[in-house]
Amino acid sequence: MSPLLNKFFDPRITRWLFLLFWVYAIWLVGMNLTPGSTEKLEMKKIVFVRMDYFYHCMAYIILSGLYITASFSPRPVFRKYALALGIVLLILIATIPEWMQNYVPHRRFNWWDMLANFTGLAIGTGAGFVFFRIFPVGNYAEGSVGTPQQIPKHE
């Protein structure tokens, strides 16, 4: 593994990943539940995808990437059953705020937004697992989520 990755996964840095994950998750839910604007927005497209769906996908790629990275850190989001609880948590964060938009002024539930959320979760989770299989780091040298080894001591 590269020296840069070793420095990033130093326990003094990665112990804050779980906090970053929760702050980002709360911010993302809050953004989903803020009242919308009454003016009609012009929807631009990237290739054939509306920018709104692209933003949803990118936001959930970041969320799942943070979760996977935090799971491989010395202080994972969940200590036991990290993969199962993480999948449930990520699915809840992707679905419940989207459904609750029915009750927010000038917002509405959209199946395409939900699909973009799940696409982002799948891409981010898959990319995270591939990354950590190629570059095993920290106390998860064998690359399995939720089974910590001895945390190395840094002086």
One Martini backbone bead per residue (centre of mass of N, CA, C, O) as a GRO file, in nm:
protein
  155
    1MET     BB    1   0.101   0.033   0.015
    2SER     BB    2   0.080   0.352   0.030
    3PRO     BB    3   0.186   0.610   0.225
    4LEU     BB    4  -0.072   0.779   0.201
    5LEU     BB    5  -0.269   0.561   0.303
    6ASN     BB    6  -0.133   0.514   0.573
    7LYS     BB    7  -0.186   0.804   0.676
    8PHE     BB    8  -0.498   0.803   0.649
    9PHE     BB    9  -0.516   0.517   0.833
   10ASP     BB   10  -0.464   0.649   1.081
   11PRO     BB   11  -0.611   0.637   1.391
   12ARG     BB   12  -0.603   0.951   1.440
   13ILE     BB   13  -0.798   0.992   1.186
   14THR     BB   14  -1.022   0.752   1.164
   15ARG     BB   15  -1.184   0.806   1.432
   16TRP     BB   16  -1.364   1.039   1.267
   17LEU     BB   17  -1.541   0.893   1.049
   18PHE     BB   18  -1.804   0.837   1.203
   19LEU     BB   19  -1.875   1.135   1.239
   20LEU     BB   20  -1.880   1.212   0.942
   21PHE     BB   21  -2.103   1.019   0.863
   22TRP     BB   22  -2.329   1.136   1.051
   23VAL     BB   23  -2.321   1.427   0.950
   24TYR     BB   24  -2.384   1.361   0.653
   25ALA     BB   25  -2.651   1.209   0.701
   26ILE     BB   26  -2.801   1.444   0.835
   27TRP     BB   27  -2.767   1.645   0.604
   28LEU     BB   28  -2.910   1.474   0.387
   29VAL     BB   29  -3.182   1.458   0.525
   30GLY     BB   30  -3.225   1.764   0.548
   31MET     BB   31  -3.220   1.819   0.239
   32ASN     BB   32  -3.474   1.633   0.182
   33LEU     BB   33  -3.665   1.814   0.409
   34THR     BB   34  -3.670   2.069   0.260
   35PRO     BB   35  -3.829   2.308   0.131
   36GLY     BB   36  -3.936   2.400  -0.160
   37SER     BB   37  -3.977   2.563  -0.446
   38THR     BB   38  -4.215   2.746  -0.648
   39GLU     BB   39  -4.027   2.744  -0.872
   40LYS     BB   40  -3.934   2.658  -1.181
   41LEU     BB   41  -3.701   2.428  -1.279
   42GLU     BB   42  -3.431   2.381  -1.474
   43MET     BB   43  -3.343   2.078  -1.638
   44LYS     BB   44  -3.050   1.949  -1.666
   45LYS     BB   45  -2.815   1.752  -1.864
   46ILE     BB   46  -2.634   1.443  -1.855
   47VAL     BB   47  -2.662   1.333  -2.139
   48PHE     BB   48  -2.958   1.156  -2.010
   49VAL     BB   49  -2.936   1.292  -1.721
   50ARG     BB   50  -3.054   1.443  -1.469
   51MET     BB   51  -2.910   1.637  -1.235
   52ASP     BB   52  -3.074   1.542  -0.992
   53TYR     BB   53  -2.990   1.240  -1.020
   54PHE     BB   54  -2.689   1.288  -1.006
   55TYR     BB   55  -2.688   1.411  -0.718
   56HIS     BB   56  -2.807   1.172  -0.575
   57CYS     BB   57  -2.590   0.969  -0.653
   58MET     BB   58  -2.343   1.121  -0.534
   59ALA     BB   59  -2.441   1.140  -0.239
   60TYR     BB   60  -2.455   0.817  -0.204
   61ILE     BB   61  -2.167   0.756  -0.268
   62ILE     BB   62  -2.050   0.911  -0.031
   63LEU     BB   63  -2.201   0.769   0.197
   64SER     BB   64  -2.102   0.476   0.136
   65GLY     BB   65  -1.802   0.544   0.141
   66LEU     BB   66  -1.795   0.636   0.435
   67TYR     BB   67  -1.892   0.372   0.557
   68ILE     BB   68  -1.674   0.185   0.450
   69THR     BB   69  -1.435   0.343   0.566
   70ALA     BB   70  -1.536   0.332   0.864
   71SER     BB   71  -1.537   0.013   0.874
   72PHE     BB   72  -1.206   0.010   0.823
   73SER     BB   73  -1.165   0.134   1.082
   74PRO     BB   74  -1.090   0.140   1.419
   75ARG     BB   75  -1.388   0.304   1.426
   76PRO     BB   76  -1.663   0.184   1.366
   77VAL     BB   77  -1.992   0.231   1.342
   78PHE     BB   78  -2.006  -0.082   1.370
   79ARG     BB   79  -1.885  -0.358   1.536
   80LYS     BB   80  -2.128  -0.538   1.481
   81TYR     BB   81  -2.260  -0.622   1.194
   82ALA     BB   82  -2.171  -0.406   0.976
   83LEU     BB   83  -2.299  -0.490   0.708
   84ALA     BB   84  -2.599  -0.530   0.783
   85LEU     BB   85  -2.643  -0.254   0.927
   86GLY     BB   86  -2.545  -0.078   0.693
   87ILE     BB   87  -2.754  -0.156   0.484
   88VAL     BB   88  -3.000  -0.073   0.645
   89LEU     BB   89  -2.919   0.220   0.696
   90LEU     BB   90  -2.885   0.309   0.398
   91ILE     BB   91  -3.173   0.241   0.310
   92LEU     BB   92  -3.317   0.430   0.509
   93ILE     BB   93  -3.175   0.694   0.414
   94ALA     BB   94  -3.288   0.658   0.112
   95THR     BB   95  -3.613   0.633   0.178
   96ILE     BB   96  -3.750   0.801   0.403
   97PRO     BB   97  -3.698   1.095   0.303
   98GLU     BB   98  -3.838   1.052   0.030
   99TRP     BB   99  -4.120   0.985   0.149
  100MET     BB  100  -4.142   1.251   0.336
  101GLN     BB  101  -4.186   1.458   0.097
  102ASN     BB  102  -4.502   1.446   0.102
  103TYR     BB  103  -4.490   1.649   0.382
  104VAL     BB  104  -4.346   1.868   0.213
  105PRO     BB  105  -4.332   2.163   0.094
  106HIS     BB  106  -4.282   2.144  -0.248
  107ARG     BB  107  -4.276   1.829  -0.229
  108ARG     BB  108  -4.193   1.495  -0.373
  109PHE     BB  109  -4.223   1.188  -0.462
  110ASN     BB  110  -3.958   0.991  -0.638
  111TRP     BB  111  -3.856   0.713  -0.804
  112TRP     BB  112  -3.599   0.825  -0.944
  113ASP     BB  113  -3.460   0.918  -0.688
  114MET     BB  114  -3.449   0.638  -0.561
  115LEU     BB  115  -3.280   0.508  -0.782
  116ALA     BB  116  -3.040   0.702  -0.748
  117ASN     BB  117  -2.979   0.626  -0.458
  118PHE     BB  118  -2.925   0.318  -0.510
  119THR     BB  119  -2.705   0.358  -0.715
  120GLY     BB  120  -2.509   0.503  -0.525
  121LEU     BB  121  -2.488   0.277  -0.316
  122ALA     BB  122  -2.379   0.059  -0.508
  123ILE     BB  123  -2.128   0.206  -0.610
  124GLY     BB  124  -1.995   0.281  -0.335
  125THR     BB  125  -1.982  -0.004  -0.216
  126GLY     BB  126  -1.835  -0.147  -0.444
  127ALA     BB  127  -1.587   0.040  -0.451
  128GLY     BB  128  -1.503  -0.007  -0.158
  129PHE     BB  129  -1.453  -0.312  -0.174
  130VAL     BB  130  -1.249  -0.307  -0.399
  131PHE     BB  131  -1.043  -0.123  -0.267
  132PHE     BB  132  -1.006  -0.310   0.002
  133ARG     BB  133  -0.902  -0.556  -0.165
  134ILE     BB  134  -0.654  -0.417  -0.296
  135PHE     BB  135  -0.621  -0.217  -0.018
  136PRO     BB  136  -0.524  -0.321   0.261
  137VAL     BB  137  -0.604  -0.185   0.589
  138GLY     BB  138  -0.507  -0.165   0.886
  139ASN     BB  139  -0.717  -0.370   1.098
  140TYR     BB  140  -0.818  -0.486   0.787
  141ALA     BB  141  -0.619  -0.673   0.614
  142GLU     BB  142  -0.838  -0.888   0.496
  143GLY     BB  143  -1.115  -0.711   0.417
  144SER     BB  144  -1.324  -0.743   0.655
  145VAL     BB  145  -1.612  -0.652   0.780
  146GLY     BB  146  -1.635  -0.652   1.138
  147THR     BB  147  -1.316  -0.778   1.190
  148PRO     BB  148  -1.113  -0.693   1.411
  149GLN     BB  149  -0.802  -0.632   1.490
  150GLN     BB  150  -0.530  -0.531   1.604
  151ILE     BB  151  -0.440  -0.225   1.707
  152PRO     BB  152  -0.209  -0.023   1.618
  153LYS     BB  153   0.063   0.137   1.753
  154HIS     BB  154   0.114   0.490   1.791
  155GLU     BB  155   0.380   0.740   1.854
   0.00000   0.00000   0.00000
